[in-house]
Amino acid sequence: MKLIWYGHASFLITADDGTRIVTDPYTPQTAGYAPFSDEADLVIISSNNDSFHCRADLIPGKPTVINALALAQTKGQIVEHGIPIRAIEAMEALNHREHDPDQNGMYRFEIDGVHIGHMGDMGNALSPEQLKFFEGIDVLLALAGGHPTIELDDLMTLINHVSPKIIVPMHFRTLRYKPRNTYWIDTFMRYFEDADIDFPCVSEVTISRETLPQKTRVWILPHAG
């Protein structure tokens, strides 16, 4: 499969059979990243009330839209376009500095034998149930910017618990990201040895079950937009 980081919490994941999934699409005008131009078959949003995470209407084509929060509150799992998807409830930071915290959903799915976990807009330390939810993932799309999402010490509790093969940080401050309330990536990098961090220098990377690293690697991608 191929993975592209658009920016913020939004990725395009393309399966070997061509199925395309977009996660948590943002509003370009407020997030600062480029508009979406790639069509998708499936869009997963962590909630339907956050313009930084829910703009499925901006994705070209006629994708099926899955609301992870709604999924977590009902069946908890579904198969769509042949892709198993699971979700669990989460919450923005309980001490959110700007507004009352919103509910959202964290989610995971499997493509080409690779298990991918997306942290949605989680803002607090994970409960035992939430930690268990992420067990067995290969790729963690990790919130790396601190408040109003999860603080990095709490993020490391998750990482140490599930030991993903690849960590792709997201939701951190960049030169394009308009809000100025999150960490730059160097703060996240301090939690890892330099030898464990890779800079692919391209927005699109290829991941397969056969080439997953034996030890956890951090891949810091440039945003595509």
ABEGO torsion letter per residue (X at the ends): XBBBBAEEABBBBBBAAGBBBBBGBBBAAAAGBBBBABBBABBBBABAABAAAABAAABBEBBBBBBAAAAAABAGBBBBGGBBBBBBBBBBBAABAABBBBBBBBBBBBBGGBBBBBAEABABBBBAAAAAAABGBABBBBBAAEOABBBAAAAAAAAAAAGBABBBBBGBBBAABABAABBBAAAAAAABBAAABBBAGBABBBBBAAABBABBBBBBBBBAX
